[in-house]
Amino acid sequence: MAEQLFCAMPDGDEAGAYLAGDQGPGVLFYMDAIGLRPQIAQMADRIANWGYVVLAPNVFWRNGTATDLAPKGDLTVPEDREAFFATGVMDRVGSMTPDVIDADADVWLSVLRSVDGVSDGPIATTGYCFGGRLALRTAAHRPDDVAVVGMFHTGGIVIDGPDSPHLVVPQVKARVLAGHADADPSNTPEQIAAFDEALAVAGVPHRSAVYPDAAHGYTMADTSSYQKAGAERHFAELRETLAVELGD
């Protein structure tokens, strides 16, 4: 099963989402900054085919529909990718404050658990680019619901200030799987080391690795950042972790 659906938000608006899978544990899929588009649907479908029900919401619903916000150019062309990111994408990312993320996560989890075929028990979150930060925060906000956190080419994990994502690690009960890009200026070796230390100090089970020769966005086959080796490695490690932690 794969379908587009609309999630009723507390303010009366609706947020679009993509749903894939027939039955099994739930997986909340947080998109990258480019948005909800065919590439995200294809990735959600692949995860669903392992035996899960996957919900990928348009987390930028306050700014427009997925169609409104979709790139118009060919993002496999570096110049087109750069031009797209100059259209206010990072402003949308910046609007995703902790209180917004938490409030929306309550909706996404409620919708996911209401889907026919979703198993009782814990769910997983997996996130890409800034979506990795959302996946981590959701696990901290709802620790009894989330058993797995996937974070791939996630930037800004460790920053100055009280809203740094790594500061929520002590609230996380899930197993964290982090696949960092080694050519990512938004996630330096020093930041990765600080994140790994936070996980270790908090006793959070985790697997953290730097993927060689991988750029920020390496999983996204519709962009110039795509790296097949890194993308396939991420799928293999995510599948293994989901199977172990969700028992399916």
C-alpha positions in Angstrom: 0.0 0.0 0.0 1.2 3.5 -0.8 -0.9 6.6 -0.6 -1.0 10.3 -0.1 -2.8 11.4 3.1 -3.5 14.5 5.1 -2.8 14.9 8.8 -5.1 17.2 10.7 -3.0 19.7 12.7 -4.1 21.3 16.0 -4.6 24.7 14.4 -7.1 23.4 11.9 -4.7 23.1 9.0 -3.7 19.9 7.2 -0.2 18.6 6.6 0.4 16.3 3.6 2.2 13.0 4.1 3.2 9.9 2.2 2.3 6.5 3.6 3.8 3.2 2.5 3.5 -0.4 3.7 0.8 -2.8 4.7 1.7 -4.1 8.1 4.4 -4.2 10.7 6.1 -1.8 13.1 5.8 1.9 12.3 8.6 4.1 11.0 8.5 7.8 11.0 10.5 9.1 8.1 11.8 12.7 8.4 12.6 14.2 5.0 15.6 16.3 4.1 15.5 20.1 3.6 14.6 19.6 -0.1 11.2 18.3 0.9 8.6 15.6 0.3 9.0 14.5 -3.3 9.3 11.3 -5.4 12.8 10.5 -4.0 11.5 10.4 -0.4 8.6 8.2 -1.5 11.0 5.8 -3.2 13.1 5.6 0.0 10.0 5.1 2.1 8.8 2.4 -0.2 12.1 0.5 0.1 11.9 0.6 3.9 8.3 -0.5 3.8 9.2 -3.5 1.7 11.3 -4.8 4.6 8.0 -5.2 6.6 7.2 -1.8 8.0 4.6 0.9 7.7 6.3 4.2 6.9 4.9 7.7 7.3 6.8 10.6 5.7 5.2 13.9 6.5 5.7 17.3 4.9 7.3 18.9 7.9 7.2 22.3 6.1 3.4 22.2 5.9 3.3 25.7 7.4 5.1 27.1 4.4 3.1 25.3 1.7 2.2 22.0 0.2 4.9 19.5 -1.0 4.0 20.5 -4.5 4.3 24.2 -3.8 7.8 23.8 -2.3 9.2 21.2 -4.7 12.3 22.1 -6.7 11.6 22.9 -10.3 15.1 22.4 -11.6 17.3 19.3 -11.9 19.1 19.0 -8.6 21.6 16.5 -10.1 23.1 19.7 -11.7 25.1 21.4 -8.9 24.2 24.9 -10.1 20.5 24.0 -9.9 20.9 22.5 -6.5 22.6 25.7 -5.3 19.9 27.9 -6.9 17.2 25.9 -5.1 18.8 26.3 -1.7 18.9 30.1 -2.3 15.1 30.2 -2.5 14.5 30.3 1.3 15.1 26.6 2.1 17.2 27.4 5.1 14.6 29.8 6.5 12.2 26.9 6.6 14.7 24.7 8.3 15.4 27.5 10.9 11.7 27.7 11.6 11.7 24.2 13.0 12.3 25.1 16.6 12.2 22.5 19.4 8.6 23.4 20.4 7.4 23.1 16.8 9.2 19.8 16.3 7.7 18.3 19.5 4.2 19.5 18.7 4.3 18.1 15.2 5.8 14.8 16.4 2.8 14.2 18.6 0.6 14.4 15.5 2.9 12.3 13.3 3.0 9.5 15.9 -0.7 9.6 16.5 -1.4 9.3 12.8 1.2 6.5 12.3 -0.3 4.5 15.2 -3.8 4.9 13.9 -2.9 3.3 10.5 -4.4 -0.2 10.1 -1.6 -2.7 10.1 0.8 -0.9 12.4 2.0 -3.2 15.1 1.6 -2.4 18.8 4.9 -1.5 20.5 7.7 0.9 19.7 8.3 2.6 16.4 11.5 4.0 14.7 12.4 7.4 13.4 14.8 8.0 10.6 15.9 11.4 9.4 18.0 12.9 6.6 19.9 16.1 6.6 18.1 18.3 9.2 15.5 15.6 9.5 18.1 13.6 11.5 17.8 16.3 14.2 14.0 15.9 14.1 14.4 12.2 14.5 16.6 12.6 17.5 14.4 15.2 19.2 11.3 13.0 18.6 13.0 10.1 20.4 13.8 12.5 23.3 10.3 13.9 23.4 8.6 10.5 23.2 11.2 8.1 24.7 8.8 5.3 25.5 7.6 5.3 21.9 10.8 5.4 19.9 13.2 2.4 19.9 15.4 3.4 16.9 16.8 6.7 15.7 18.4 6.8 12.2 20.4 10.0 11.4 22.1 10.3 8.0 24.2 13.2 6.7 22.8 15.2 9.6 24.3 18.7 10.1 24.1 20.9 13.1 24.0 18.1 15.7 26.3 20.0 18.0 26.0 23.8 18.1 26.5 26.6 20.6 23.4 27.4 22.7 20.7 25.7 24.7 18.9 24.3 21.7 21.8 22.2 20.4 20.3 18.8 19.4 23.0 16.8 21.2 21.7 18.2 24.6 18.6 16.0 24.4 20.6 12.8 24.2 20.1 12.0 28.0 16.4 11.8 27.4 16.8 9.2 24.6 16.1 5.5 25.2 16.4 4.4 21.6 19.3 2.9 19.8 20.9 5.6 17.6 22.4 4.8 14.2 24.3 7.8 12.8 25.9 7.8 9.3 27.9 11.0 9.0 29.3 12.4 5.8 33.0 13.0 5.8 32.8 15.9 3.5 30.1 17.9 5.4 31.0 21.4 6.6 27.9 21.4 8.7 29.1 18.4 10.7 32.8 18.6 11.4 35.0 15.9 13.0 34.9 17.9 16.2 31.1 18.0 16.2 30.9 14.3 15.5 33.3 13.5 18.3 31.2 15.7 20.7 28.0 13.9 19.6 29.6 10.5 20.1 30.8 11.5 23.5 27.3 12.7 24.5 25.9 9.3 23.5 28.5 7.4 25.4 28.2 9.5 28.6 24.4 9.1 28.5 24.7 5.3 28.0 22.7 5.5 24.8 23.4 2.4 22.6 24.6 3.6 19.3 26.5 3.0 16.1 28.2 6.0 14.7 30.4 6.0 11.6 31.8 8.5 9.1 31.1 7.4 5.5 34.1 7.8 3.3 34.1 10.2 0.4 30.5 11.0 1.1 29.0 14.5 0.8 26.1 16.0 2.8 23.1 14.5 1.1 24.7 11.3 0.0 21.5 9.2 0.2 19.5 11.5 -2.2 19.7 10.0 -5.7 17.9 13.1 -7.2 20.7 15.4 -6.3 24.4 16.1 -7.2 25.4 15.0 -3.6 24.3 11.3 -4.2 26.8 8.6 -3.5 25.6 5.1 -4.2 28.0 3.4 -1.9 27.0 5.5 1.1 23.3 5.3 0.2 23.4 1.5 0.0 25.4 1.2 3.2 22.8 3.4 5.0 20.0 1.1 3.8 21.9 -2.0 4.9 22.7 -0.7 8.4 19.2 0.8 8.9 17.6 -2.5 7.9 19.8 -4.4 10.3 19.1 -2.1 13.2 15.3 -2.0 12.6 15.2 -5.8 12.5 17.2 -6.1 15.8 15.3 -3.4 17.8 11.8 -3.8 16.4 11.9 -7.6 16.1 10.5 -7.7 12.6 
